[in-house]
Every structure is written in structure tokens, then in C-alpha cells.
Amino acid sequence: MRASSFHFSVFASSSVRLRKSTFIAHAASLDGPGDVEPVLARITALPVLKRATHCMYAYRVGPAAGQSDGGEGGAGDRLARLLQLSRSDNVLVVVSRWYGGVKLGSDRWKCISTVAKDALTKGGFITK
């Protein structure tokens, strides 16, 4: 995909920092299931995300849906559930984490959900 042909809107969350780990999410509109890979590649190629320890994602486009934990066990399922419960469609949400050396336990789920909801809200995929 040439840079000039990229027409998808991408919305970034505010970052959340907790005990030396940083989380940020990006949400992008999709036209169809075939857009997932090129949009995901574009988002994960952003210079700010290149050094992220984990990049987890989920998407929903009509009946097509999918997710990946990106090394953060269970995160893809949680993001997919967020998309389902918020009735967000035609969207890809990617959450990136920079591990700060301190295990967060269950607090990481709150951080992942917070940034994902922020990006989805900024993109108009869910309303407050």
C-alpha cells in the first residue's frame, strides 16, 4: 500500500503510566476485513511504537472479528470483548505497552481498557 493511498482515520489515546510501564492505544476505521493487515502494519510501524514491548489488538468488521495478545496473555480477548460490548464496528484497536520492569498484575487490565476506551471514544466508535 502506497503512503498516498492510505485513507484510514487513526485516533490515539492519551498515554497512561503506571509503575514504570506506559500504555497507549490507537483506533482506526476500517472499510472491510481486507483492511486489517495494512492498517495494523501502518500503526505498528509508527516510530513511537517501534520499541513497544507488547502490541495487542482486536478488530470487528461486520461479521469478521479477530484479536492478538501480542505477548500480553489474554489481552486480545479483553479488547475483543470491549469492542463487542460497546458495539463498536468497522474498527481496529491496537494497545501498545512499554514494560517498565515492574509486574502490574491485574492492574494492567485497567490500563489496557482505559487507553483502548480513550482511543475508541476519540474516534467516535463509542460514546461516553
Phi, psi and omega in degrees: 000124178285148182304322183289343181266000179281113185239015184272139177278132180237132183238130182257143175278171165286155179276152176238131179240129179218122178043055175075356174264144179237139180234142173211148179235153173230135176240138182226142176283146179233146176268332182193171182302331179291348180276344186303306184298311180294324179289318177300316179298320180294316181294312183289346177273355178302135183307323181295336184262351186303328183258012178296140179287321181226138171231103180255152181208165171210154177215157173219126176220100184058231180281349181275135178209155178192171180199164175215139179284336181057032179088358179250084189318121178090351185292320180299318178297319180294320178293319178298320179295321177301315179299318180294310183295328180272358181057034177281132181225160181057047185214148172239131175239129181239125177248129179248141178230134171255112183288130184260009177093356179241124179292135184261348183059221183289346178297336180295329181294322179295318179296315180299313180295319182299311182289324179297313179298322180297312180295318179295322178292315179300328179276354180080014180282331173225156178247153181289000000 
